[in-house]
């Protein structure tokens, strides 16, 4: 082995493992079909989940049968993190999913890897709080058009592709945005007519005028 190879090997040993690597070494892989429940509302919340492939939605069913979607989670995201003992929302696979599952109470037995993962969980908790605050503003103060524009721009920024594929349908969008499915469809039509977005079918779109979208969604 050359001196440069030895240096690279030593650097690899000294580099802390990533969150994904730790989750992969500790977690149990599970597969869920599209529409399958991952955990239920009011179920005990001692597990933490990471999306490996696919996408997930969290939902809360109201006593009168109405549904509110809490958030959507994509590859690399942690979810299922609660401050209490039970899940306030249920989680379901939007498409066929591969999920890593870790028992949070067991992290103390994994030494430094467990501590790193616990820190990652706290960082995800802070991120979830920030997204919840943004969602509250979206629900309470934005117009229907601003809501749909914000949602589409957020997805486009998340996936960073020229053409973005929506993992969810219009009803999911409506339940997340606090709108009816008819209103979502009208707002999508309006955004296309204004030249801000272009849809290729129901699930694929691209942002045509980013500056115009950004002005529309500014808070």
Residue frames as a rotation matrix with the C-alpha (Angstrom) as fourth column:
UNK 1
0.580 0.814 0.000 0.00
0.814 -0.580 0.000 0.00
0.000 0.000 -1.000 0.00
UNK 2
-0.223 -0.654 0.723 1.39
0.605 -0.674 -0.423 3.40
0.764 0.343 0.546 -0.97
UNK 3
-0.858 -0.167 -0.485 1.64
0.498 -0.501 -0.708 6.30
-0.125 -0.849 0.513 1.48
UNK 4
-0.788 0.615 -0.006 -1.26
-0.583 -0.744 0.325 8.09
0.196 0.259 0.946 -0.23
UNK 5
-0.107 0.753 -0.649 -3.45
-0.113 0.639 0.761 4.98
0.988 0.155 0.017 0.04
UNK 6
-0.434 -0.125 -0.892 -2.51
0.806 0.388 -0.446 4.65
0.402 -0.913 -0.067 3.70
UNK 7
-0.989 0.059 -0.135 -3.46
0.007 -0.898 -0.440 8.29
-0.147 -0.437 0.888 4.29
UNK 8
-0.458 0.874 -0.161 -6.83
-0.653 -0.208 0.728 7.78
0.603 0.439 0.666 2.59
UNK 9
-0.090 0.393 -0.915 -7.47
0.353 0.872 0.340 4.65
0.931 -0.293 -0.217 4.65
UNK 10
-0.712 -0.231 -0.663 -6.63
0.700 -0.158 -0.697 6.48
0.056 -0.960 0.274 7.87
UNK 11
-0.910 0.414 0.021 -8.89
-0.413 -0.910 0.039 9.40
0.035 0.026 0.999 6.89
UNK 12
-0.224 0.863 -0.453 -11.76
-0.332 0.369 0.868 6.97
0.916 0.345 0.204 6.22
UNK 13
-0.238 0.094 -0.967 -11.33
0.746 0.656 -0.120 5.48
0.623 -0.749 -0.226 9.69
UNK 14
-0.832 -0.185 -0.524 -11.36
0.511 -0.623 -0.592 8.92
-0.217 -0.760 0.612 11.29
UNK 15
-0.800 0.587 0.124 -14.34
-0.398 -0.674 0.623 10.28
0.449 0.449 0.773 9.35
UNK 16
-0.655 0.619 0.434 -17.53
-0.353 0.258 -0.900 9.94
-0.668 -0.742 0.050 11.45
UNK 17
-0.766 0.442 0.466 -20.20
0.635 0.635 0.441 7.77
-0.101 0.634 -0.767 9.81
UNK 18
-0.818 0.528 0.227 -23.11
-0.356 -0.776 0.522 9.60
0.451 0.346 0.822 8.26
UNK 19
-0.359 0.803 0.476 -26.66
-0.795 0.005 -0.607 9.50
-0.490 -0.597 0.636 9.59
UNK 20
0.496 0.582 -0.645 -27.64
-0.848 0.485 -0.215 7.20
0.187 0.653 0.734 6.71
UNK 21
-0.228 -0.673 -0.704 -24.76
-0.381 0.727 -0.571 4.83
0.896 0.138 -0.422 7.43
UNK 22
-0.905 -0.082 0.417 -25.63
-0.425 0.185 -0.886 4.65
-0.004 -0.979 -0.203 11.13
UNK 23
0.007 0.990 0.144 -29.32
-0.888 0.073 -0.455 4.13
-0.460 -0.125 0.879 10.42
UNK 24
0.393 0.122 -0.911 -28.43
-0.754 0.610 -0.244 1.44
0.527 0.783 0.332 7.92
UNK 25
-0.553 -0.699 -0.453 -26.23
-0.272 0.665 -0.695 -0.45
0.788 -0.261 -0.558 10.39
UNK 26
-0.935 0.214 0.283 -28.70
-0.268 0.100 -0.958 -0.23
-0.234 -0.972 -0.036 13.29
UNK 27
-0.244 0.959 -0.145 -32.11
-0.873 -0.282 -0.399 -0.16
-0.423 0.029 0.906 11.62
UNK 28
-0.482 0.268 0.834 -34.34
0.307 0.943 -0.126 -2.96
-0.820 0.195 -0.537 10.39
UNK 29
-0.910 0.135 -0.392 -35.46
-0.410 -0.427 0.806 -2.76
-0.059 0.894 0.444 6.76
UNK 30
-0.354 0.868 0.348 -39.17
0.353 0.468 -0.810 -3.05
-0.866 -0.164 -0.473 6.12
UNK 31
-0.987 0.082 0.140 -41.21
0.115 -0.252 0.961 -2.85
0.114 0.964 0.239 2.92
UNK 32
-0.347 0.914 -0.210 -44.66
0.175 -0.157 -0.972 -1.32
-0.922 -0.374 -0.105 2.55
UNK 33
-0.473 0.288 0.833 -46.96
0.881 0.155 0.447 -1.40
0.000 0.945 -0.327 -0.45
UNK 34
-0.867 0.204 0.455 -48.66
-0.044 -0.941 0.337 1.74
0.497 0.272 0.824 -1.76
UNK 35
0.033 0.941 0.337 -51.45
-0.505 -0.275 0.818 2.73
0.862 -0.198 0.466 0.63
UNK 36
0.243 0.034 -0.969 -50.25
0.572 0.802 0.171 0.42
0.784 -0.596 0.176 3.40
UNK 37
0.881 0.126 0.456 -50.22
-0.272 -0.654 0.706 1.76
0.387 -0.746 -0.542 6.96
UNK 38
-0.099 -0.980 -0.172 -46.77
0.000 0.173 -0.985 2.10
0.995 -0.097 -0.018 8.56
UNK 39
-0.868 0.012 -0.497 -48.07
0.491 0.177 -0.853 3.06
0.078 -0.984 -0.160 11.99
UNK 40
-0.021 0.989 0.147 -51.45
0.792 -0.073 0.607 4.07
0.611 0.129 -0.781 13.34
UNK 41
-0.169 0.156 0.973 -52.77
-0.367 -0.926 0.085 7.21
0.915 -0.343 0.214 14.97
UNK 42
0.492 0.289 0.822 -52.49
-0.845 -0.069 0.530 6.85
0.210 -0.955 0.210 18.79
UNK 43
0.795 -0.339 -0.503 -50.10
0.292 0.941 -0.172 3.90
0.531 -0.010 0.847 18.44
UNK 44
0.742 -0.590 -0.319 -47.14
0.305 -0.127 0.944 3.77
-0.597 -0.797 0.086 20.85
UNK 45
0.919 -0.384 0.083 -44.32
-0.142 -0.522 -0.841 5.95
0.366 0.761 -0.535 19.51
UNK 46
0.610 -0.758 0.232 -41.04
-0.219 0.119 0.968 4.24
-0.762 -0.641 -0.093 20.40
UNK 47
0.144 -0.541 0.829 -39.79
0.834 0.517 0.193 3.71
-0.533 0.663 0.526 16.84
UNK 48
0.151 -0.181 -0.972 -38.09
-0.407 -0.907 0.105 6.17
-0.901 0.379 -0.211 14.48
UNK 49
0.525 0.192 0.829 -38.33
0.592 0.618 -0.518 5.68
-0.612 0.762 0.211 10.72
UNK 50
-0.280 -0.580 -0.765 -36.22
-0.370 -0.671 0.643 6.72
-0.886 0.463 -0.027 7.74
UNK 51
0.829 0.557 -0.044 -37.38
-0.207 0.233 -0.950 6.64
-0.519 0.797 0.308 4.12
UNK 52
-0.268 -0.904 0.333 -34.91
0.105 0.316 0.943 4.71
-0.958 0.288 0.010 1.95
UNK 53
-0.982 0.082 0.167 -37.03
0.162 -0.072 0.984 4.52
0.093 0.994 0.058 -1.21
UNK 54
-0.219 0.972 0.081 -40.48
0.850 0.150 0.504 5.89
0.478 0.179 -0.860 -1.92
UNK 55
-0.745 0.081 0.662 -42.53
-0.251 -0.954 -0.165 8.51
0.618 -0.289 0.731 -0.11
UNK 56
-0.545 0.479 -0.688 -44.76
0.814 0.497 -0.299 8.67
0.199 -0.723 -0.661 2.96
UNK 57
-0.288 0.499 0.817 -47.66
-0.208 -0.866 0.456 10.82
0.935 -0.038 0.353 4.15
UNK 58
-0.907 0.128 -0.401 -48.83
0.421 0.252 -0.871 11.39
-0.011 -0.959 -0.282 7.71
UNK 59
-0.431 0.846 0.313 -52.56
-0.079 -0.381 0.921 11.85
0.899 0.372 0.231 8.25
UNK 60
-0.964 0.265 0.026 -54.99
-0.018 0.033 -0.999 12.56
-0.265 -0.964 -0.027 11.06
UNK 61
-0.528 0.848 0.030 -58.59
0.433 0.239 0.869 11.42
0.730 0.472 -0.494 10.85
UNK 62
-0.796 0.311 0.519 -61.03
-0.552 -0.724 -0.413 13.78
0.247 -0.615 0.749 12.55
UNK 63
-0.767 0.528 0.364 -64.03
0.004 0.572 -0.820 12.53
-0.641 -0.628 -0.441 14.51
UNK 64
0.243 0.910 -0.337 -66.38
-0.398 -0.223 -0.890 13.66
-0.884 0.351 0.308 11.71
UNK 65
0.596 -0.023 0.803 -64.45
0.534 0.758 -0.374 11.72
-0.600 0.652 0.464 9.07
UNK 66
0.946 -0.319 -0.058 -62.46
-0.270 -0.680 -0.682 14.61
0.178 0.661 -0.729 7.62
UNK 67
0.598 -0.801 -0.022 -58.76
0.794 0.589 0.154 14.05
-0.110 -0.109 0.988 7.00
UNK 68
0.882 -0.449 -0.144 -55.82
-0.454 -0.891 -0.001 16.39
-0.128 0.066 -0.990 7.54
UNK 69
0.655 -0.750 -0.093 -52.43
0.587 0.582 -0.563 15.54
0.476 0.315 0.821 6.08
UNK 70
0.794 -0.405 -0.453 -49.60
0.258 -0.450 0.855 16.56
-0.550 -0.796 -0.253 8.38
UNK 71
0.181 -0.790 -0.586 -46.63
-0.773 -0.483 0.411 16.27
-0.608 0.378 -0.698 6.02
UNK 72
0.977 -0.020 -0.213 -44.94
-0.138 0.701 -0.700 14.31
0.163 0.713 0.682 3.28
UNK 73
0.362 -0.887 0.286 -41.59
-0.509 0.068 0.858 12.52
-0.781 -0.456 -0.427 3.64
UNK 74
0.873 -0.143 -0.466 -39.15
-0.419 0.267 -0.868 11.52
0.249 0.953 0.173 0.93
UNK 75
0.633 -0.652 -0.418 -35.88
0.506 0.757 -0.413 9.61
0.585 0.050 0.809 0.57
UNK 76
-0.430 -0.900 0.063 -33.52
0.423 -0.263 -0.867 10.32
0.797 -0.347 0.494 3.46
UNK 77
-0.163 0.444 0.881 -36.16
-0.625 -0.738 0.256 11.90
0.764 -0.509 0.398 5.71
UNK 78
-0.945 0.006 -0.326 -36.72
0.266 0.595 -0.759 10.79
0.190 -0.804 -0.564 9.29
UNK 79
-0.284 0.893 0.350 -40.32
-0.594 -0.450 0.666 10.59
0.752 -0.019 0.659 10.49
UNK 80
0.354 0.524 -0.775 -42.44
0.317 0.712 0.627 9.22
0.880 -0.467 0.085 13.31
UNK 81
-0.703 -0.669 -0.242 -40.64
0.496 -0.216 -0.841 11.40
0.511 -0.711 0.484 15.87
UNK 82
0.394 0.899 0.191 -42.93
0.328 -0.331 0.885 12.41
0.859 -0.286 -0.425 18.72
UNK 83
-0.495 -0.486 0.720 -42.55
-0.486 -0.533 -0.693 14.42
0.721 -0.693 0.027 21.93
UNK 84
0.113 0.625 0.773 -45.23
-0.986 0.169 0.007 12.31
-0.126 -0.762 0.635 23.64
UNK 85
-0.480 -0.288 0.829 -45.80
-0.424 0.903 0.068 8.59
-0.768 -0.319 -0.556 24.06
UNK 86
0.088 0.624 0.777 -48.22
0.547 0.622 -0.561 8.14
-0.833 0.474 -0.286 21.13
UNK 87
-0.849 -0.286 0.443 -48.36
0.522 -0.332 0.786 9.06
-0.078 0.899 0.431 17.45
UNK 88
-0.383 0.714 -0.586 -50.69
-0.117 -0.667 -0.736 11.99
-0.916 -0.213 0.339 16.86
UNK 89
0.221 0.387 -0.895 -50.90
-0.949 -0.126 -0.289 11.13
-0.225 0.913 0.340 13.15
UNK 90
0.614 -0.086 0.784 -50.84
0.175 0.984 -0.029 7.84
-0.769 0.155 0.620 11.26
UNK 91
-0.213 -0.720 -0.660 -48.29
-0.724 -0.338 0.602 7.20
-0.656 0.606 -0.449 8.50
UNK 92
0.636 0.471 0.612 -48.99
0.118 0.724 -0.679 5.54
-0.763 0.504 0.405 5.15
UNK 93
-0.506 -0.804 0.312 -46.89
0.395 0.106 0.913 4.68
-0.767 0.585 0.264 2.12
UNK 94
0.142 0.504 -0.852 -47.70
-0.589 -0.649 -0.482 6.88
-0.795 0.571 0.205 -0.88
UNK 95
0.468 -0.102 -0.878 -45.99
-0.762 0.456 -0.460 4.37
0.447 0.884 0.135 -3.16
UNK 96
0.812 -0.282 -0.510 -44.11
0.388 0.915 0.112 1.13
0.435 -0.289 0.853 -2.62
UNK 97
0.610 -0.525 0.593 -41.62
-0.672 -0.740 0.037 2.03
0.419 -0.421 -0.804 0.11
UNK 98
0.223 -0.612 -0.758 -38.50
0.612 0.693 -0.380 0.70
0.758 -0.379 0.530 1.74
UNK 99
0.637 0.121 0.761 -38.21
-0.437 -0.757 0.486 1.99
0.635 -0.642 -0.429 5.31
UNK 100
-0.431 -0.749 -0.503 -35.53
0.253 0.434 -0.865 1.65
0.866 -0.500 0.002 7.98
UNK 101
0.651 0.713 0.259 -36.88
-0.154 -0.209 0.966 1.33
0.743 -0.669 -0.027 11.52
UNK 102
-0.544 -0.822 -0.167 -34.94
0.129 0.115 -0.985 1.93
0.829 -0.558 0.043 14.76
UNK 103
0.513 0.631 -0.582 -36.16
0.695 0.093 0.713 1.49
0.504 -0.770 -0.391 18.33
UNK 104
0.370 -0.385 0.846 -35.31
-0.218 -0.921 -0.323 4.80
0.903 -0.065 -0.425 19.96
UNK 105
0.840 -0.003 0.543 -35.01
-0.543 0.029 0.839 3.35
-0.018 -1.000 0.022 23.46
UNK 106
0.828 -0.524 0.201 -32.26
0.495 0.850 0.178 1.03
-0.264 -0.048 0.963 22.20
UNK 107
0.726 -0.558 0.403 -29.96
0.076 -0.518 -0.852 3.81
0.684 0.649 -0.334 20.95
UNK 108
0.650 -0.472 0.596 -28.23
-0.760 -0.401 0.511 4.03
-0.002 -0.785 -0.620 24.32
UNK 109
0.645 -0.373 0.667 -26.71
0.010 0.877 0.481 0.59
-0.764 -0.304 0.569 23.64
UNK 110
0.742 -0.312 0.593 -24.93
0.667 0.258 -0.699 1.69
0.065 0.914 0.400 20.45
UNK 111
-0.060 -0.887 -0.458 -22.31
0.860 -0.279 0.427 4.00
-0.507 -0.368 0.780 21.95
UNK 112
-0.623 -0.299 -0.723 -21.21
0.023 -0.931 0.365 6.96
-0.782 0.210 0.587 19.85
UNK 113
-0.922 0.349 0.167 -23.29
0.216 0.107 0.970 5.83
0.320 0.931 -0.174 16.87
UNK 114
-0.099 0.928 -0.360 -26.37
0.969 0.173 0.179 5.92
0.228 -0.331 -0.916 19.08
UNK 115
-0.090 -0.011 -0.996 -25.47
0.557 -0.829 -0.041 9.42
-0.825 -0.559 0.081 20.31
UNK 116
-0.927 -0.281 -0.247 -24.98
-0.047 -0.567 0.823 10.64
-0.372 0.774 0.512 16.72
UNK 117
-0.663 0.737 0.132 -28.32
0.496 0.301 0.814 9.24
0.560 0.606 -0.565 15.69
UNK 118
0.058 0.666 -0.744 -30.01
0.975 -0.199 -0.102 10.80
-0.216 -0.719 -0.660 18.72
UNK 119
-0.462 -0.281 -0.841 -28.56
0.168 -0.959 0.228 14.17
-0.871 -0.036 0.491 17.69
UNK 120
-0.991 0.127 0.045 -29.86
0.032 -0.097 0.995 13.62
0.131 0.987 0.092 14.15
UNK 121
-0.277 0.942 -0.190 -33.30
0.896 0.324 0.304 12.90
0.348 -0.086 -0.933 15.61
UNK 122
0.025 0.249 -0.968 -33.24
0.693 -0.702 -0.162 16.18
-0.720 -0.667 -0.190 17.54
UNK 123
-0.814 -0.348 -0.465 -32.18
-0.090 -0.715 0.693 18.04
-0.574 0.606 0.550 14.39
UNK 124
-0.803 0.583 0.126 -35.10
0.359 0.303 0.883 16.44
0.476 0.754 -0.453 12.53
UNK 125
-0.053 0.783 -0.620 -37.40
0.991 -0.038 -0.132 17.47
-0.127 -0.621 -0.774 15.39
UNK 126
-0.311 -0.138 -0.940 -36.29
0.228 -0.971 0.067 21.10
-0.923 -0.194 0.334 15.00
UNK 127
-0.987 -0.062 -0.145 -36.77
-0.129 -0.217 0.968 20.88
-0.091 0.974 0.207 11.23
UNK 128
-0.511 0.858 -0.045 -40.25
0.758 0.475 0.446 19.40
0.404 0.194 -0.894 11.71
UNK 129
-0.021 0.470 -0.882 -41.17
0.775 -0.550 -0.311 22.29
-0.632 -0.690 -0.353 14.04
UNK 130
-0.663 -0.292 -0.689 -40.04
-0.142 -0.855 0.499 24.78
-0.735 0.429 0.525 11.41
UNK 131
-0.939 0.345 -0.005 -42.11
0.087 0.250 0.964 23.03
0.334 0.905 -0.265 8.72
UNK 132
-0.263 0.878 -0.399 -45.11
0.964 0.258 -0.067 22.94
0.045 -0.402 -0.914 11.06
UNK 133
-0.198 0.131 -0.971 -44.85
0.360 -0.912 -0.196 26.70
-0.912 -0.389 0.133 11.56
UNK 134
-0.891 -0.158 -0.425 -44.64
-0.323 -0.438 0.839 27.22
-0.319 0.885 0.340 7.79
UNK 135
-0.751 0.659 -0.027 -47.64
0.512 0.608 0.607 24.93
0.417 0.442 -0.794 7.30
UNK 136
-0.150 0.685 -0.713 -49.61
0.868 -0.254 -0.427 26.93
-0.474 -0.683 -0.556 9.88
UNK 137
-0.465 -0.087 -0.881 -48.88
-0.160 -0.970 0.180 30.15
-0.871 0.225 0.437 7.99
UNK 138
-0.986 0.074 -0.147 -49.83
-0.131 0.194 0.972 28.49
0.100 0.978 -0.182 4.70
UNK 139
-0.516 0.838 -0.178 -53.17
0.813 0.544 0.206 27.25
0.269 -0.038 -0.962 6.08
UNK 140
-0.017 0.558 -0.830 -54.05
0.858 -0.418 -0.299 30.43
-0.514 -0.717 -0.471 7.92
UNK 141
0.075 -0.054 -0.996 -52.93
0.038 -0.998 0.057 33.33
-0.996 -0.042 -0.073 5.76
UNK 142
-0.849 -0.481 -0.216 -52.32
-0.182 -0.118 0.976 32.35
-0.495 0.869 0.013 2.14
UNK 143
0.090 0.862 -0.500 -54.87
-0.913 -0.129 -0.387 32.42
-0.397 0.491 0.775 -0.66
UNK 144
0.718 0.257 0.647 -55.76
-0.062 0.949 -0.308 29.23
-0.693 0.181 0.698 -2.50
UNK 145
0.917 -0.400 0.000 -53.50
0.004 0.009 -1.000 30.15
0.400 0.917 0.010 -5.42
UNK 146
0.218 -0.865 0.453 -50.61
-0.878 -0.376 -0.296 31.00
0.426 -0.333 -0.841 -3.08
UNK 147
0.334 -0.030 0.942 -51.06
-0.664 0.702 0.258 27.69
-0.669 -0.711 0.214 -1.28
UNK 148
0.895 0.047 0.443 -50.84
0.234 0.798 -0.556 25.61
-0.379 0.601 0.703 -4.45
UNK 149
0.733 -0.670 0.122 -47.94
-0.215 -0.398 -0.892 27.68
0.646 0.627 -0.435 -5.79
UNK 150
0.206 -0.653 0.729 -46.05
-0.978 -0.150 0.143 27.30
0.016 -0.743 -0.670 -2.49
UNK 151
0.547 0.080 0.833 -46.59
-0.313 0.943 0.116 23.55
-0.776 -0.324 0.541 -2.53
UNK 152
0.948 -0.151 0.279 -45.36
0.318 0.448 -0.835 23.10
0.001 0.881 0.473 -6.10
UNK 153
0.554 -0.785 0.277 -42.34
-0.480 -0.573 -0.664 25.36
0.680 0.235 -0.694 -5.64
UNK 154
0.283 -0.413 0.865 -41.38
-0.895 0.209 0.393 23.55
-0.344 -0.886 -0.310 -2.42
UNK 155
0.717 0.034 0.696 -41.49
0.075 0.989 -0.125 20.19
-0.693 0.142 0.707 -4.23
UNK 156
0.898 -0.398 0.189 -39.50
0.173 -0.076 -0.982 21.49
0.405 0.914 0.000 -7.20
UNK 157
0.354 -0.791 0.499 -36.84
-0.811 -0.526 -0.257 22.86
0.466 -0.314 -0.827 -4.84
UNK 158
0.432 -0.146 0.890 -36.76
-0.653 0.630 0.421 19.58
-0.622 -0.763 0.177 -2.92
UNK 159
0.671 -0.081 0.737 -36.22
0.336 0.919 -0.205 17.29
-0.661 0.385 0.644 -5.93
UNK 160
0.072 -0.722 -0.688 -34.14
-0.444 -0.641 0.626 19.74
-0.893 0.260 -0.367 -8.00
UNK 161
-0.464 -0.142 0.874 -35.19
0.629 0.642 0.438 18.23
-0.624 0.753 -0.208 -11.33
UNK 162
-0.983 0.109 -0.147 -36.20
-0.180 -0.709 0.681 19.99
-0.029 0.696 0.717 -14.52
UNK 163
-0.128 0.966 -0.223 -39.45
-0.500 0.131 0.856 18.02
0.856 0.221 0.467 -14.44
UNK 164
-0.800 -0.105 0.591 -40.82
-0.598 0.221 -0.771 17.13
-0.050 -0.970 -0.240 -11.00
UNK 165
-0.434 0.662 -0.611 -43.03
0.060 0.698 0.714 14.11
0.899 0.273 -0.343 -10.42
UNK 166
-0.134 0.496 0.858 -45.73
-0.924 -0.375 0.073 14.50
0.358 -0.783 0.509 -7.80
UNK 167
-0.949 -0.215 -0.229 -45.69
-0.126 0.928 -0.350 11.47
0.288 -0.303 -0.908 -5.47
UNK 168
-0.659 0.745 -0.097 -49.21
0.316 0.159 -0.935 12.32
-0.682 -0.647 -0.341 -4.32
UNK 169
-0.397 0.634 0.664 -52.54
0.871 0.030 0.491 12.89
0.291 0.773 -0.564 -6.02
UNK 170
-0.485 0.264 0.834 -54.75
-0.006 -0.954 0.299 15.99
0.875 0.140 0.464 -6.04
UNK 171
0.635 0.765 -0.112 -56.82
0.096 0.066 0.993 14.80
0.767 -0.641 -0.032 -3.06
UNK 172
0.288 -0.636 -0.715 -53.64
0.956 0.236 0.175 14.50
0.057 -0.734 0.676 -0.95
UNK 173
-0.710 -0.528 0.466 -52.64
0.543 -0.832 -0.115 18.00
0.449 0.171 0.877 -2.02
UNK 174
-0.034 0.803 0.595 -56.09
-0.110 -0.594 0.796 19.29
0.993 -0.039 0.109 -1.09
UNK 175
0.781 0.368 -0.505 -56.04
0.392 0.342 0.854 17.64
0.487 -0.865 0.123 2.35
UNK 176
-0.123 -0.892 -0.436 -52.58
0.992 -0.099 -0.076 19.07
0.024 -0.442 0.897 3.04
UNK 177
-0.842 -0.275 0.464 -53.47
0.368 -0.922 0.122 22.59
0.394 0.273 0.877 1.89
UNK 178
-0.623 0.676 -0.393 -56.91
0.347 -0.211 -0.914 22.75
-0.701 -0.706 -0.103 3.51
UNK 179
-0.543 0.421 -0.727 -58.67
-0.782 -0.569 0.254 23.08
-0.307 0.706 0.638 0.13
UNK 180
0.529 0.682 0.505 -61.13
-0.275 0.701 -0.658 21.05
-0.803 0.209 0.558 -1.89
UNK 181
-0.229 -0.614 0.756 -59.86
0.550 0.559 0.620 18.94
-0.803 0.558 0.210 -4.76
UNK 182
0.517 0.496 0.698 -61.86
0.856 -0.297 -0.423 21.14
-0.003 0.816 -0.578 -7.16
UNK 183
0.953 -0.191 -0.237 -60.10
-0.141 -0.967 0.211 24.26
-0.269 -0.168 -0.948 -5.87
UNK 184
0.059 -0.977 0.206 -56.68
-0.046 0.203 0.978 22.64
-0.997 -0.068 -0.032 -6.25
UNK 185
-0.096 -0.049 0.994 -57.51
0.890 0.443 0.108 21.76
-0.446 0.895 0.001 -9.86
UNK 186
0.837 0.446 0.317 -58.69
0.540 -0.769 -0.342 25.32
0.091 0.457 -0.885 -10.59
UNK 187
0.749 -0.599 -0.283 -55.53
-0.320 -0.701 0.638 26.82
-0.581 -0.387 -0.716 -9.09
UNK 188
-0.162 -0.788 0.595 -53.32
0.350 0.518 0.781 24.48
-0.923 0.334 0.192 -11.11
UNK 189
0.245 0.355 0.902 -55.18
0.967 -0.029 -0.251 25.56
-0.063 0.934 -0.351 -14.24
UNK 190
0.986 0.150 -0.071 -54.74
0.151 -0.988 0.012 29.23
-0.068 -0.022 -0.997 -13.28
UNK 191
0.360 -0.927 -0.105 -51.00
-0.220 -0.194 0.956 28.83
-0.907 -0.321 -0.273 -12.67
UNK 192
-0.253 -0.406 0.878 -50.64
0.731 0.515 0.448 27.20
-0.634 0.755 0.166 -16.07
UNK 193
0.572 0.556 0.603 -52.70
0.814 -0.475 -0.333 29.92
0.101 0.682 -0.725 -17.76
UNK 194
0.943 -0.252 -0.217 -50.45
-0.162 -0.918 0.363 32.54
-0.290 -0.307 -0.906 -16.14
UNK 195
0.684 -0.695 -0.222 -47.39
-0.169 0.145 -0.975 30.79
0.710 0.704 -0.018 -17.59
UNK 196
0.298 -0.572 0.764 -45.87
-0.952 -0.233 0.197 30.00
0.065 -0.786 -0.614 -14.20
UNK 197
-0.370 -0.379 0.848 -45.97
-0.442 0.875 0.198 26.20
-0.817 -0.302 -0.492 -14.36
UNK 198
-0.088 0.344 -0.935 -46.51
-0.946 0.265 0.187 23.55
0.312 0.901 0.302 -17.00
UNK 199
0.018 0.180 0.984 -48.07
-0.589 0.797 -0.135 20.17
-0.808 -0.576 0.120 -16.28
UNK 200
-0.500 -0.161 -0.851 -47.35
-0.781 0.507 0.364 17.10
0.373 0.847 -0.380 -18.40
UNK 201
-0.222 0.530 -0.819 -50.26
0.331 0.831 0.448 14.92
0.917 -0.172 -0.360 -17.31
UNK 202
0.740 0.654 0.160 -51.58
0.040 -0.281 0.959 14.94
0.672 -0.703 -0.234 -13.73
UNK 203
0.897 -0.340 -0.281 -48.37
0.390 0.314 0.866 14.07
-0.207 -0.886 0.414 -11.88
UNK 204
-0.079 -0.986 0.147 -45.49
0.962 -0.036 0.271 15.75
-0.262 0.163 0.951 -13.73
UNK 205
0.920 0.383 0.082 -44.76
0.391 -0.900 -0.194 19.47
-0.001 0.210 -0.978 -13.86
UNK 206
-0.217 -0.976 0.009 -42.00
0.964 -0.216 -0.153 22.00
0.151 -0.025 0.988 -14.32
UNK 207
0.318 0.208 -0.925 -41.60
0.497 -0.867 -0.024 25.56
-0.807 -0.452 -0.379 -13.10
UNK 208
0.301 -0.156 0.941 -41.60
0.931 -0.166 -0.326 27.85
0.207 0.974 0.095 -16.14
UNK 209
0.172 -0.199 0.965 -41.30
0.021 -0.978 -0.206 31.22
0.985 0.056 -0.164 -14.37
UNK 210
-0.101 -0.284 -0.954 -39.46
0.871 0.437 -0.222 30.82
0.480 -0.853 0.203 -11.07
UNK 211
-0.957 -0.284 0.064 -39.30
0.227 -0.865 -0.448 34.54
0.182 -0.415 0.892 -10.28
UNK 212
-0.389 0.893 0.225 -43.05
-0.565 -0.425 0.707 34.86
0.727 0.148 0.670 -10.78
UNK 213
0.327 0.450 -0.831 -43.70
0.325 0.772 0.546 31.84
0.887 -0.449 0.106 -8.54
UNK 214
-0.476 -0.614 -0.630 -41.35
0.810 -0.029 -0.585 33.22
0.341 -0.789 0.511 -5.90
UNK 215
-0.898 0.205 0.389 -43.21
-0.256 -0.963 -0.083 36.56
0.357 -0.175 0.917 -5.87
UNK 216
0.010 0.987 -0.158 -46.50
-0.427 0.147 0.892 34.71
0.904 0.058 0.423 -5.50
UNK 217
0.487 0.191 -0.852 -45.39
0.475 0.761 0.442 32.64
0.733 -0.620 0.280 -2.52
UNK 218
-0.544 -0.768 0.337 -43.37
0.123 -0.471 -0.873 35.28
0.830 -0.434 0.351 -0.66
UNK 219
0.211 0.598 -0.773 -44.24
0.875 0.237 0.422 35.44
0.435 -0.766 -0.473 3.08
